[in-house]
Amino acid sequence: MSVLAVAHIKARYDEGGFMLERCEDPGCSVDPGGQAECGRLACPACGTGGANLTGVPEGPIGCSCGHVWVA
């Protein structure tokens, strides 16, 4: 079974709203464990990382898309 790579998108909270931007590393994708190729933590379901994630790397991490995983 092949795994589809999810593109990494950075999310940040700025002036009362969320800003989404592509990772500055061209072609950066997220593996099924939530690790982006650039080294950042990101959601393996939707690819976003940053301000939309809750939790700690040692425990369950939740994404604003509703996906929860353990890195």
N, C-alpha and C positions, 0 to 999 in steps of 0.2 A: 504494500500500500504506500503510495507517495503522499508526501505532506506538501500542501500548498504554502508557499512563502507569503507572508503578509507584509506589506510595505510599512516602514516605520514612520509615524507622524508624531511630531512633538506637540503637546498641548500645554499651554500656559495661561494663567489667569492674569489678565491685564485690564486695568481701568474698568472693573465691573463686569467683564465678560471673558469668555474663553477665546483664545487665539490659537489656531491650528496652523502648523507649518511643516513642510517636509523636512526630514533629517538632512543636515548639511552634507552627509556622506552619500554620494550617488549610489543608488541601488540598494541602500540599507534595508534589510528585512528582519523580521522577528521570528525566532524559532519557537517550537511548541512549548518550551519552558519559560517563555517571556523574556528572553535575552536578545536584544537587538545586536546586529553585527557591529555597531559602533560602541558597544559596551553598556548602553543604557538599558534600564528595565522598561519593558513595554508590554502591552496586552497582546497575548498570542491570538486572540480572536479578532480584534479590530486594528491592531497595530499602533494605537496611540499610547503615549507615555507622558509622564510629567504630572501636571496638575490634576489630571483626571483619575489618577491612581490613589488608592487609599490602602493603608496597612503598612507592614514592615517586611523587608526582604526575608526575614527568618520565619514568617508566618503567612497566613492567607493574605492575598492581595486582591483587591477588588477594583474593577474598572467601571467608569460611568456607563459603559455599554451593557453592564449587568454580568459580565464574565468574572468569575472568581477562580484563582489558581494559587498554587504554592510554587514559588520559584526555586 
